[in-house]
């Protein structure tokens, strides 16, 4: 997957989370981010990776996001790995 596609998926996931009244406060609480900071951090690959890492914690979230956005179910995880870089690879 190319980095540009990974970024598009991450930003789509961020929008999906922001539109979800139940998950949005959970996401903000787990990342420690404030809603006001998101505009500044949304372009950062590490923040984009954290969005996707949060999303991929629950299969139901992944399914809902992917079904709505038209992605394959494995794409958010792959995008997270692309954005996080080689330090996040786990070969076990």
C-alpha positions in Angstrom: 0.0 0.0 0.0 1.3 3.5 -0.9 1.6 6.1 1.8 -1.0 8.4 0.2 -3.6 5.7 0.3 -2.8 5.0 3.9 -3.2 8.7 4.7 -6.6 8.8 3.0 -7.8 5.7 5.0 -6.5 7.3 8.2 -8.3 10.6 7.6 -11.4 8.8 6.6 -11.2 6.8 9.9 -10.7 10.0 11.8 -13.9 11.5 10.2 -15.8 8.3 10.9 -14.8 8.4 14.6 -15.6 12.1 14.9 -19.1 11.4 13.5 -19.7 8.5 16.0 -21.1 10.0 19.2 -20.3 6.9 21.3 -16.7 6.3 20.1 -15.5 9.9 19.7 -15.1 10.6 23.5 -13.5 7.1 23.9 -11.0 7.9 21.2 -10.2 11.3 22.7 -9.7 9.8 26.1 -7.5 7.0 24.9 -5.2 9.2 22.9 -5.1 12.1 25.2 -5.9 14.4 22.3 -8.2 17.4 22.6 -10.7 18.0 19.8 -9.0 21.4 19.2 -5.6 19.7 18.5 -6.9 17.4 15.8 -6.6 19.9 13.0 -3.0 20.4 13.8 -2.1 16.8 14.3 -4.3 15.2 11.6 -1.5 15.5 9.0 1.1 13.8 11.3 1.8 10.1 10.2 2.2 9.1 13.9 -1.2 10.5 14.8 -2.8 8.9 11.7 -1.3 5.6 12.8 -2.8 6.1 16.3 -6.2 6.7 14.7 -6.0 3.4 12.9 -4.5 1.6 15.8 -7.6 2.6 17.9 -10.0 1.6 15.1 -8.4 -1.8 14.7 -8.9 -2.6 18.4 -12.4 -3.8 17.7 -13.5 -5.9 14.7 -17.0 -4.4 14.8 -15.5 -0.9 14.4 -13.4 -2.0 11.5 -16.3 -3.7 9.8 -18.6 -0.7 10.2 -15.9 1.8 9.0 -14.9 -0.4 6.0 -18.5 -1.2 5.0 -19.4 2.5 5.0 -16.2 3.6 3.2 -15.8 0.7 0.8 -12.5 -0.6 2.1 -11.4 -4.2 2.5 -11.3 -5.2 6.1 -7.6 -5.6 6.2 -6.8 -2.1 4.8 -7.0 -0.1 8.0 -4.4 -2.4 9.7 -2.2 -2.3 6.6 -2.5 1.5 6.5 -1.6 1.7 10.1 1.6 -0.3 9.5 2.6 1.9 6.5 2.1 5.1 8.6 3.8 3.8 11.7 6.9 2.6 9.8 9.1 -0.4 10.2 9.3 -0.1 14.0 5.7 -1.3 14.3 6.2 -4.5 12.3 5.6 -7.6 14.4 6.8 -10.9 12.9 5.5 -13.2 15.6 
